[in-house]
Amino acid sequence: MTPSVSPARACAYVVVRRVFEAGAWADRALHAEAQRHKLAGRERALAMQLAYGTVQRQKTIDHLIEMFAGRRVDELQAPVLAGLRLGLFQLCWLDRIPAHAAVGESVELVKAQAPRAAGLVNAVLRRAAGQGRELVSQLPEATPQQAALRHSHPEWVAQMWWDALGPTDARALMAAHNHPAEGSIRVNTLRATREELIAAFGPTARPAPDLAEGIMLDGQFDVFSRPEWESGLLMPQSRAAMAVARILAPRPGERVLDLCAAPGGKTTHIAALMENRGEVLAVERHPGRAQALTRTVQRMGADCVTVNTGDARELGGLGQFDRVLVDPPCSDLGTLASRPDARWRKDLEDVERLSRIQAEILRAGAAALAPGGTLVYSTCTISPDENELLVGRFLTEHGNFEAVELRSDLPVWEHPSVPEFAQTLPHRDGTEGFFYARLRRSDAA
């Protein structure tokens, strides 16, 4: 660690560099670096805030760097750019960070890697300390392109939400994605009660509304370092993610198919709702993810789950199921608060490619559903092509399926345009952005 630099800033600096220079996932890089720097409590929370915020605000930060430095960001050395990004984020968006700490420690971090650039970093950050916040507040947002710059999103995402939700909601949604994600966990009712887990976490924990197994936690937290995690008593999940299994509504003794099941949060929730009675077949294509899913199932004590390594589009020979969950790969655009780098990893071509895969998986899941059975299609994205338009086409092509309305299940999570479906919106509902459609197969073949 560089002398005179706090462990949290040193950790965040490495995470930012790993994300933008090596393509690392921010959450995984943070977990590894926090362990290496032996961070805990407030220091780890600060490192997360600094790293995630810098990655999320990268588009706006780079605009400011080019204004203050008078050169393009791609002309700067990698360690210099990382130090400037980290410093600008603190100066322009964080209220409790003294300017001298943000400037001085950013300079020290860069000096250790690129000594000759320390003067540039110092000059740029000092200018930002005096003018940065005002410049950010003056950035316009009247068009999708302007809003994308102000709220640091890809322009194609801003345009899509502008068209789907309207300008007011699109701007509010982008703003919400730059704030910390909700702190929530699901108690594993196979091994503990909500009351027991709330007592273990203390005054920072409280019951989640409308979800009997949900717990809300105040502030940033590292669930994976808790003994309750190792013992399989909990699963970190947003309220929106917890709602998926509730909408599927599996019953003890039933046969349930869970497609694209890793990492296992919904799989183990289904098993808990079934009280470990019946059969849950969890299909995961990637062998490594399937192995991790198996470990999760074992840790959570979900004995009724069997993991199948295979392609969810090719389900021959598995028989028919009472309920099917189709939770396919998606663009993740509803989880940009908890996955800060996700916004920079996808493009419009990815949405088109994913929607084709999603349609294939939905058709395969529908073919495995027994007559009279229930299928839930859910994604963690806010993208019409992956959600309501895709399910609408499926229903047009499959006359023996009908949508079952969800308003009685999710009275405040209404879809903005299709009332029989549901869509959570982070700025409106305070949770991740999920889409839900519940379909029923008629008795006709």
C-alpha positions, 0 to 999 in steps of 0.5 A: 500500500502507498504510504499516506493513502488510506486502505480504502482508497488504495483498494478502490484504486486497484479495483478501478484499474482492474475493471477498466484495464483487465475487464474484471467484474467490479464485485469480484475484484472488490471482494478479492482486493478487500480481502488482500487489504484486510478491509472490514466495516467502514473501510470496506464500505468506503472502498465499495462506495469509491470503486462502484461510484467511479465505475458507474460515473465513468462517462461523466467523469471522463467528460470532466477530465477532458475539460479540465486536462485539455486532452482526451482520456485515451491519451492518458496513461492507465494509472493516471486515468484511474487516479483522476477518475477516483479523485473526480468522483470524490470531489464531484459526488461525495459530500463527506470526503474532504477535498484535500484528502481526495486530491492528495491521496489520488496524487500519491496513488498516481505518483507511485505508478507514474511519478512524472504525471503527479503534477498533472493529476494535482492540477486537474483535481484542484480545478475540479475541486473548485468547479466540478460540482457546478459543472455537473449540476449544469449538464443538460438532460433534455435529450437522451444523449444529454441525459446519458452523459449527465447520468453516465449511461450508454446512449442506446440505453438512454434512448431505449428507456426514453422510448419505453418509459418516457423522458421523466421516468427514463431520467429518474431511472438512470439517476437511481442506478447511480445510487447504492443498491438496496441492502436485502437478504433472504432467510433460508427458511429450511435452516432458520427463521427471520426472527433468528436472523434479524436478531443475529444482525442486530439493529441494522436489520428489519423485516422486508415488507410483503416478503415473509423471508425478506430482511432489509439491512441498513448500509453497505455490508459484506454478507460473504464474510458472515458465519450465517452465510457459511452456515447456509442461513441466508442468501443475498437477494433483492426484493425483486429477485425474491418475488420470482419464486413467490410468483411461481408459487411452488407447492410441496410435492410438485415437480419443478423445472428451473432453467438457467439456474445458477447461481442458485438464489431462486433455486434454493428459494423454490426448495424452501417454499416447497419445504424440501418436499418434491423435486426441483430440477435445476438446469445450468449450461456452464459446467463451472457454474453448475458446480458452483450451483451444486455447492450452493444447494448443498450449503443451503440444505436444499435436498430436493434439488438436482443439478443438471448440466445441460443446455436449457434449449434442449430438454429432451427426455426430462419429462413434464413438470408442474411448474417451470421457471424460465430465468434466461441470460439477459442484458442485466439492465435492471441491476446497474446499481449492484453491478456497476460495470454491467452498463459498459459491457452490453450493446444493442446487438447483445440485446438482439442476440439475447432475445433470440436465445431467450425465445428459444429457452421459453419455447423449450420450457413451455414444451416441458410444462404439463397441461394445467401447469404454470410457467414464470418468465422473468429477467433482471432487465428493463428492455421491451425486446427481452420482456413484454414484446418477447412474451407477447410474441410467444403468446401469439404463437402458442394458443394453448398458453395464456397470461395470468395477471399479477396485480394481486401478487404485486399490487405496486409493481405494475408494468408501465404498459402491459397490465397482465405483466409486472415490472419493477423500476428502481426509481419507483419501487426501490429495488432492482428492475425485474420483469415478470410474466406468469403463463398457464398452459391449458389442458389442450395439447 
